[in-house]
Amino acid sequence: MLTKADRVNAALDQSIPLAHPIKIHEAMRYSLLAGGKRVRPVLCLAACEMVGGDESLALPMACATEMIHTMSLIHDDLPCMDNDDLRRGLPTNHKKYGEDTAILAGDALLSFSFEHVAVRTPELGSAVGSAGLVAGQIVDIASEGDEDVTLEDLEYIHIHKTARLLEAAVVCGAILGGADDESVERARRYSRCVGLLFQVVDDILDVTKSSEELGKTAGKDLASDKATYPKLLGLEGARRFAAELVDRANGELAGFDPAKAAPLYHFANYIATRQN
């Protein structure tokens, strides 16, 4: 148990390095590397060896089970669940990093566990985890009220928070359809533009439409002092940027059969002209 646990601990330490955004990766590592018996991963390695396999084959799966287990502990400790202050002799994740970060750290560990197993096909997992949607969310939260947020910061937030999952949907569809590498990259660039476009238009609608027209609370970003494209570029500048993104997105479709690419072409234009 001790020997296998040491190997698991070393693999877990290597699996999630500290990276930008630092806070979310630090929170993930804090709970993941806080000790414990490592029962699940050790059993996984033992079963692999029992049938003649090498433990290295099962190590990613073993680590993934511990990531999922750690996620469940982080979430179980939250005030809305078990409301615990201590875990393995240390302050629980939400006590150290706050409830918002603890929830996102658990979410990131869950999605990364699948990416870690499916490392050869990581598209969907990375889109959702600490290098994707969660990264965008955590930086977005930290940016509220920050007057020093730049356009580069804002693009980072929305590429990760919005565009990456949309990108995964498009890219996975292209791969499953048998696209070559160049076509996959064109699809990726198209979807990245459309993902950003979605957010730029969202920001514009937030300051130009009523709650009744939007079907959600209007002016919410302004009230919470969030960085938005109209705030940084002005309303007309944001509209020009949206038009540029539509042109760039549709330009990536030029190499495809026009009839087959038509739905994607019209989707980009729909996003650009939507009113809610």
DRENMAR-500760 format. One record per residue: residue number from 1; x, y, z of N, C-alpha, C in turn. Coordinates in steps of 0.2 Angstrom, whole numbers, always signed. Layout:
residues N
R    n   n_px   n_py   n_pz  ca_px  ca_py  ca_pz   c_px   c_py   c_pz
R  NUM      X      Y      Z      X      Y      Z      X      Y      Z
...
end
This chain:
residues 276
R    n   n_px   n_py   n_pz  ca_px  ca_py  ca_pz   c_px   c_py   c_pz
R    1     +4     -6     +0     +0     +0     +0     +4     +6     +0
R    2     +9     +6     +4    +14    +12     +5    +18    +13     -1
R    3    +20     +8     -4    +24     +9    -10    +20    +11    -16
R    4    +14     +8    -17    +10    +10    -23     +8    +17    -21
R    5     +6    +19    -15     +3    +26    -14     +9    +31    -15
R    6    +15    +29    -14    +20    +34    -16    +21    +35    -23
R    7    +20    +30    -27    +20    +31    -34    +14    +35    -37
R    8     +8    +33    -34     +2    +37    -36     +3    +45    -34
R    9     +6    +46    -28     +7    +53    -26    +12    +57    -30
R   10    +17    +53    -33    +22    +56    -37    +18    +58    -44
R   11    +14    +53    -46    +11    +54    -53     +5    +60    -52
R   12     +2    +60    -46     -3    +65    -45     +0    +72    -45
R   13     +6    +72    -42    +10    +79    -42    +12    +81    -49
R   14    +14    +77    -53    +16    +78    -60    +10    +80    -64
R   15     +4    +77    -63     -2    +78    -67     -5    +85    -67
R   16     -4    +88    -62     -7    +95    -62     -2   +100    -59
R   17     +2   +103    -64     +7   +108    -61     +4   +114    -60
R   18     +7   +119    -56     +5   +125    -55     +5   +129    -62
R   19     +0   +132    -64     +0   +135    -71     -6   +141    -70
R   20     -6   +145    -75    -11   +151    -75    -18   +148    -77
R   21    -23   +149    -73    -23   +154    -67    -21   +150    -61
R   22    -16   +153    -58    -13   +150    -52    -18   +148    -47
R   23    -23   +152    -45    -27   +151    -39    -31   +144    -40
R   24    -33   +143    -46    -37   +137    -47    -33   +130    -47
R   25    -27   +131    -50    -23   +125    -50    -20   +124    -42
R   26    -19   +129    -39    -16   +129    -32    -22   +125    -28
R   27    -28   +127    -29    -34   +124    -25    -35   +117    -27
R   28    -34   +115    -33    -34   +108    -35    -29   +104    -32
R   29    -23   +107    -32    -17   +103    -29    -18   +102    -21
R   30    -20   +108    -18    -21   +108    -11    -25   +102     -9
R   31    -30   +100    -12    -34    +95     -9    -32    +88    -12
R   32    -30    +88    -18    -27    +82    -22    -21    +79    -18
R   33    -17    +83    -16    -10    +81    -13    -10    +82     -5
R   34    -16    +82     -2    -16    +83     +5    -16    +76     +9
R   35    -14    +71     +5    -13    +64     +9    -19    +60     +8
R   36    -20    +55    +12    -25    +50    +11    -22    +43    +10
R   37    -26    +38    +10    -24    +31    +10    -23    +29     +2
R   38    -26    +33     -2    -25    +31    -10    -28    +24    -11
R   39    -34    +22     -8    -36    +16     -8    -38    +14    -15
R   40    -42    +19    -19    -44    +18    -25    -39    +17    -30
R   41    -34    +21    -31    -29    +20    -36    -24    +14    -34
R   42    -23    +13    -28    -19     +7    -26    -23     +0    -29
R   43    -29     +0    -28    -33     -6    -30    -33     -6    -37
R   44    -33     -1    -41    -33     -1    -48    -26     -4    -51
R   45    -21     -2    -48    -14     -4    -50    -14    -12    -48
R   46    -16    -13    -42    -16    -20    -40    -20    -25    -45
R   47    -26    -23    -47    -30    -27    -51    -26    -28    -58
R   48    -23    -22    -60    -19    -23    -67    -14    -28    -66
R   49    -10    -28    -61     -4    -32    -60     -7    -39    -59
R   50    -13    -40    -56    -16    -47    -55    -17    -51    -61
R   51    -18    -47    -66    -20    -51    -73    -14    -50    -78
R   52     -8    -48    -75     -2    -49    -79     +0    -42    -82
R   53     -3    -37    -81     -2    -30    -84     +4    -26    -80
R   54     +7    -21    -83    +12    -17    -80     +8    -11    -77
R   55    +10     -9    -71     +6     -4    -67     +6     +3    -71
R   56    +11     +4    -75    +12    +10    -79     +6    +11    -84
R   57     +3     +5    -86     -3     +5    -90     -9     +8    -87
R   58    -10     +6    -80    -15     +8    -76    -15    +15    -72
R   59     -9    +17    -72     -7    +23    -68    -12    +29    -70
R   60    -13    +31    -76    -17    +36    -78    -24    +35    -75
R   61    -27    +29    -76    -34    +27    -73    -34    +28    -65
R   62    -28    +25    -62    -28    +26    -55    -28    +33    -53
R   63    -24    +37    -56    -24    +44    -54    -31    +47    -55
R   64    -34    +45    -60    -41    +48    -62    -46    +47    -56
R   65    -46    +40    -54    -50    +39    -48    -49    +43    -42
R   66    -43    +45    -41    -42    +49    -35    -44    +56    -36
R   67    -43    +58    -42    -46    +65    -44    -53    +66    -43
R   68    -57    +61    -45    -64    +61    -44    -66    +60    -37
R   69    -62    +56    -33    -63    +55    -26    -62    +62    -23
R   70    -57    +65    -24    -55    +72    -21    -61    +77    -23
R   71    -63    +77    -29    -68    +81    -31    -74    +80    -26
R   72    -76    +74    -25    -82    +72    -21    -81    +75    -14
R   73    -75    +75    -11    -73    +77     -4    -74    +85     -4
R   74    -71    +88     -9    -71    +95     -9    -79    +98     -9
R   75    -83    +94    -13    -90    +96    -14    -94    +94     -7
R   76    -92    +88     -5    -96    +86     +1    -94    +91     +7
R   77    -89    +94     +7    -87    +98    +13    -90   +105    +13
R   78    -93   +107     +7    -96   +114     +6   -101   +115    +11
R   79   -102   +122    +13   -108   +123    +18   -115   +121    +15
R   80   -116   +120     +9   -123   +118     +7   -123   +111     +7
R   81   -118   +107     +9   -118   +100    +10   -117    +98    +17
R   82   -111    +96    +18   -109    +93    +25   -106    +99    +29
R   83   -104   +104    +26   -102   +110    +30    -96   +109    +35
R   84    -91   +106    +32    -85   +104    +36    -80   +109    +36
R   85    -76   +110    +41    -70   +115    +41    -64   +111    +41
R   86    -63   +105    +42    -57   +101    +42    -57    +95    +37
R   87    -52    +93    +34    -51    +87    +30    -44    +85    +30
R   88    -43    +79    +32    -36    +77    +33    -32    +81    +37
R   89    -35    +84    +42    -31    +88    +47    -30    +95    +44
R   90    -32    +97    +39    -31   +104    +36    -38   +107    +35
R   91    -38   +114    +34    -44   +117    +33    -47   +115    +26
R   92    -53   +114    +26    -56   +112    +19    -55   +117    +14
R   93    -56   +115     +8    -54   +119     +2    -58   +125     +2
R   94    -64   +125     +4    -68   +132     +4    -66   +136     +9
R   95    -63   +133    +15    -61   +138    +20    -54   +141    +18
R   96    -51   +138    +14    -44   +141    +12    -45   +145     +6
R   97    -49   +144     +1    -49   +147     -5    -56   +151     -6
R   98    -61   +149     -2    -68   +152     -3    -72   +147     -7
R   99    -79   +148     -6    -83   +143     -9    -83   +143    -17
R  100    -83   +149    -20    -83   +149    -27    -77   +145    -30
R  101    -71   +146    -27    -65   +143    -30    -65   +135    -28
R  102    -68   +133    -22    -69   +126    -21    -73   +123    -25
R  103    -79   +126    -27    -83   +123    -32    -80   +122    -39
R  104    -76   +127    -41    -73   +126    -47    -67   +121    -47
R  105    -64   +121    -41    -58   +116    -41    -61   +109    -41
R  106    -67   +108    -38    -70   +101    -39    -72   +100    -46
R  107    -75   +104    -49    -77   +104    -56    -71   +102    -61
R  108    -66   +106    -59    -60   +105    -64    -57    +98    -63
R  109    -56    +96    -56    -54    +89    -55    -58    +84    -59
R  110    -64    +85    -58    -69    +80    -62    -67    +79    -69
R  111    -67    +85    -72    -66    +85    -80    -59    +83    -82
R  112    -54    +85    -78    -47    +83    -79    -46    +76    -78
R  113    -50    +73    -74    -49    +65    -73    -50    +62    -79
R  114    -55    +64    -83    -57    +60    -90    -51    +62    -95
R  115    -49    +68    -95    -44    +70    -99    -38    +67    -98
R  116    -36    +65    -92    -30    +62    -90    -30    +55    -92
R  117    -36    +52    -92    -36    +45    -95    -36    +45   -103
R  118    -40    +50   -105    -40    +50   -113    -35    +55   -116
R  119    -29    +54   -113    -24    +60   -115    -23    +60   -123
R  120    -24    +55   -126    -23    +55   -134    -29    +59   -137
R  121    -34    +59   -134    -40    +63   -137    -43    +68   -131
R  122    -39    +73   -129    -41    +77   -124    -46    +83   -125
R  123    -49    +83   -131    -52    +89   -133    -58    +91   -128
R  124    -62    +87   -127    -68    +89   -123    -66    +90   -115
R  125    -62    +86   -112    -60    +87   -106    -56    +93   -104
R  126    -52    +95   -109    -48   +101   -108    -52   +107   -109
R  127    -57   +107   -113    -62   +112   -114    -66   +114   -108
R  128    -67   +109   -104    -71   +111    -98    -67   +112    -92
R  129    -61   +109    -91    -57   +109    -85    -53   +116    -84
R  130    -48   +115    -80    -44   +121    -77    -40   +124    -83
R  131    -39   +121    -89    -36   +125    -94    -42   +127    -99
R  132    -48   +126    -97    -54   +129   -102    -59   +133    -98
R  133    -65   +130    -98    -71   +134    -95    -69   +136    -88
R  134    -67   +132    -84    -65   +134    -77    -60   +139    -76
R  135    -55   +139    -81    -50   +144    -81    -53   +151    -82
R  136    -58   +151    -87    -62   +157    -89    -66   +160    -83
R  137    -69   +155    -80    -73   +157    -74    -69   +160    -68
R  138    -64   +157    -67    -60   +159    -61    -57   +166    -62
R  139    -55   +167    -68    -52   +174    -70    -57   +179    -70
R  140    -63   +177    -73    -69   +181    -73    -71   +184    -66
R  141    -71   +179    -61    -73   +181    -54    -68   +186    -52
R  142    -61   +184    -53    -56   +188    -50    -56   +195    -53
R  143    -58   +196    -59    -58   +202    -63    -63   +207    -61
R  144    -68   +205    -57    -74   +210    -55    -71   +216    -52
R  145    -73   +222    -54    -71   +228    -50    -63   +230    -52
R  146    -60   +226    -56    -53   +227    -57    -52   +232    -63
R  147    -50   +238    -62    -49   +243    -67    -43   +242    -72
R  148    -39   +237    -70    -33   +236    -74    -34   +231    -79
R  149    -40   +228    -80    -41   +222    -85    -40   +225    -92
R  150    -36   +221    -96    -35   +223   -102    -39   +219   -107
R  151    -39   +221   -114    -42   +217   -119    -39   +210   -119
R  152    -33   +210   -118    -30   +203   -118    -33   +199   -113
R  153    -33   +202   -107    -36   +198   -101    -44   +196   -103
R  154    -47   +201   -106    -54   +199   -107    -55   +194   -113
R  155    -50   +194   -117    -50   +188   -122    -49   +182   -119
R  156    -44   +182   -115    -42   +175   -111    -49   +173   -108
R  157    -52   +177   -104    -58   +175   -100    -63   +172   -105
R  158    -65   +175   -111    -70   +173   -115    -68   +167   -120
R  159    -62   +167   -122    -59   +161   -125    -60   +155   -121
R  160    -59   +155   -115    -59   +149   -110    -66   +148   -108
R  161    -69   +153   -106    -76   +153   -103    -81   +151   -108
R  162    -81   +153   -114    -86   +152   -119    -84   +149   -125
R  163    -78   +151   -128    -76   +148   -134    -73   +141   -134
R  164    -70   +139   -129    -67   +132   -129    -72   +127   -129
R  165    -77   +127   -126    -82   +122   -126    -86   +122   -133
R  166    -87   +127   -136    -90   +128   -142    -85   +125   -147
R  167    -78   +127   -146    -73   +124   -151    -73   +116   -150
R  168    -73   +114   -144    -73   +106   -143    -79   +103   -147
R  169    -85   +106   -147    -90   +103   -151    -89   +103   -158
R  170    -86   +108   -161    -85   +109   -168    -79   +104   -170
R  171    -74   +105   -166    -68   +101   -168    -69    +93   -167
R  172    -73    +91   -162    -74    +84   -161    -79    +82   -167
R  173    -83    +86   -169    -88    +84   -175    -83    +83   -181
R  174    -79    +88   -182    -74    +87   -188    -70    +81   -188
R  175    -67    +79   -182    -63    +73   -181    -67    +67   -183
R  176    -73    +67   -180    -77    +61   -181    -79    +60   -188
R  177    -80    +66   -191    -82    +65   -198    -76    +63   -203
R  178    -70    +63   -200    -64    +61   -204    -60    +66   -207
R  179    -61    +72   -204    -57    +78   -207    -49    +77   -207
R  180    -46    +80   -212    -39    +80   -211    -36    +85   -206
R  181    -30    +86   -205    -27    +90   -200    -29    +97   -202
R  182    -28    +99   -208    -29   +106   -210    -36   +108   -209
R  183    -41   +104   -211    -48   +105   -210    -50   +106   -203
R  184    -47   +102   -198    -48   +102   -191    -46   +109   -189
R  185    -40   +111   -191    -38   +118   -188    -42   +123   -191
R  186    -44   +123   -197    -49   +128   -200    -55   +128   -195
R  187    -58   +122   -194    -64   +122   -190    -63   +125   -183
R  188    -57   +123   -180    -55   +126   -174    -55   +134   -174
R  189    -52   +136   -179    -51   +144   -179    -58   +147   -180
R  190    -62   +144   -184    -69   +146   -185    -73   +146   -179
R  191    -72   +141   -175    -76   +140   -169    -74   +145   -163
R  192    -67   +146   -163    -64   +151   -159    -67   +158   -160
R  193    -67   +160   -166    -70   +166   -168    -78   +167   -166
R  194    -81   +162   -167    -88   +162   -166    -89   +162   -158
R  195    -85   +158   -154    -86   +159   -147    -85   +165   -144
R  196    -79   +169   -147    -78   +176   -145    -84   +180   -147
R  197    -86   +179   -153    -92   +183   -156    -98   +183   -151
R  198    -99   +177   -149   -105   +176   -145   -105   +180   -139
R  199    -99   +181   -136    -98   +185   -130    -98   +192   -131
R  200    -95   +194   -137    -95   +201   -139   -103   +204   -140
R  201   -107   +200   -143   -114   +201   -144   -117   +201   -138
R  202   -116   +196   -133   -119   +196   -127   -118   +203   -123
R  203   -112   +205   -123   -110   +211   -120   -114   +217   -122
R  204   -114   +217   -129   -118   +223   -132   -125   +223   -130
R  205   -128   +217   -131   -135   +216   -129   -137   +218   -122
R  206   -132   +216   -117   -133   +218   -110   -134   +225   -109
R  207   -131   +230   -113   -132   +237   -112   -136   +240   -117
R  208   -139   +236   -121   -144   +239   -126   -151   +237   -126
R  209   -152   +231   -123   -159   +228   -122   -161   +228   -115
R  210   -168   +227   -115   -171   +227   -108   -171   +220   -106
R  211   -173   +219    -99   -173   +212    -97   -179   +208   -100
R  212   -184   +211   -102   -190   +208   -105   -187   +206   -112
R  213   -184   +210   -116   -181   +208   -122   -176   +202   -122
R  214   -172   +202   -117   -166   +197   -116   -169   +191   -114
R  215   -174   +191   -109   -176   +185   -106   -171   +183   -100
R  216   -167   +188    -98   -163   +188    -92   -162   +195    -90
R  217   -159   +196    -84   -157   +202    -81   -153   +206    -85
R  218   -155   +212    -88   -151   +216    -92   -146   +221    -87
R  219   -141   +223    -89   -136   +227    -85   -133   +224    -80
R  220   -133   +217    -79   -130   +214    -74   -122   +215    -74
R  221   -119   +215    -79   -112   +215    -80   -110   +222    -77
R  222   -114   +227    -79   -112   +234    -77   -113   +235    -69
R  223   -118   +232    -67   -120   +232    -60   -114   +229    -55
R  224   -111   +223    -58   -106   +220    -55    -99   +222    -56
R  225    -99   +227    -60    -92   +231    -62    -88   +226    -66
R  226    -91   +222    -71    -86   +217    -74    -83   +221    -80
R  227    -78   +218    -83    -75   +220    -89    -79   +218    -95
R  228    -81   +222    -99    -85   +220   -105    -81   +223   -111
R  229    -83   +221   -117    -81   +224   -123    -83   +231   -124
R  230    -90   +232   -123    -92   +239   -124    -88   +244   -119
R  231    -87   +241   -113    -83   +245   -108    -76   +247   -110
R  232    -73   +242   -113    -66   +243   -115    -65   +246   -122
R  233    -70   +245   -127    -69   +247   -134    -74   +252   -135
R  234    -79   +253   -131    -85   +258   -133    -90   +254   -137
R  235    -96   +256   -137   -101   +252   -140   -100   +251   -147
R  236    -98   +256   -151    -97   +256   -158    -91   +252   -159
R  237    -86   +252   -155    -80   +248   -156    -81   +241   -155
R  238    -86   +239   -150    -88   +232   -149    -91   +230   -155
R  239    -96   +234   -158    -99   +232   -164    -95   +230   -170
R  240    -89   +235   -171    -85   +234   -176    -81   +227   -175
R  241    -79   +226   -169    -75   +220   -167    -80   +214   -169
R  242    -86   +214   -167    -91   +208   -169    -91   +207   -176
R  243    -91   +212   -180    -91   +212   -188    -85   +209   -190
R  244    -79   +211   -187    -73   +208   -189    -73   +200   -187
R  245    -75   +198   -182    -75   +191   -180    -80   +187   -185
R  246    -85   +190   -187    -90   +186   -192    -86   +185   -198
R  247    -82   +190   -201    -78   +190   -207    -73   +184   -206
R  248    -70   +184   -200    -64   +180   -199    -67   +173   -199
R  249    -72   +172   -195    -75   +165   -195    -77   +162   -202
R  250    -81   +166   -205    -83   +164   -212    -78   +163   -217
R  251    -72   +167   -216    -66   +166   -220    -63   +159   -219
R  252    -64   +156   -213    -61   +150   -212    -65   +144   -215
R  253    -71   +146   -218    -75   +141   -221    -74   +141   -228
R  254    -70   +145   -231    -69   +146   -238    -67   +140   -241
R  255    -63   +136   -238    -60   +130   -241    -64   +123   -241
R  256    -70   +124   -238    -75   +118   -238    -80   +119   -243
R  257    -84   +113   -245    -89   +113   -249    -94   +118   -247
R  258    -96   +123   -251   -101   +128   -249   -107   +126   -246
R  259   -110   +121   -250   -117   +118   -247   -116   +115   -241
R  260   -111   +111   -240   -110   +108   -233   -108   +112   -228
R  261   -105   +118   -229   -102   +123   -224   -108   +128   -223
R  262   -113   +128   -227   -119   +133   -226   -122   +133   -219
R  263   -123   +128   -215   -125   +129   -209   -121   +132   -204
R  264   -114   +131   -205   -109   +135   -200   -109   +142   -202
R  265   -109   +143   -209   -109   +150   -211   -115   +154   -208
R  266   -121   +151   -209   -127   +155   -206   -127   +155   -199
R  267   -124   +150   -196   -124   +150   -188   -120   +156   -186
R  268   -114   +158   -189   -110   +164   -187   -114   +170   -188
R  269   -118   +171   -194   -122   +177   -195   -128   +177   -190
R  270   -130   +171   -188   -136   +171   -183   -133   +174   -176
R  271   -127   +172   -174   -125   +174   -168   -123   +182   -168
R  272   -121   +184   -174   -119   +191   -175   -126   +195   -174
R  273   -131   +193   -176   -137   +197   -177   -143   +195   -172
R  274   -141   +191   -167   -147   +189   -163   -148   +195   -158
R  275   -155   +195   -156   -157   +200   -152   -159   +198   -144
R  276   -157   +192   -143   -158   +190   -136   -153   +184   -135
end
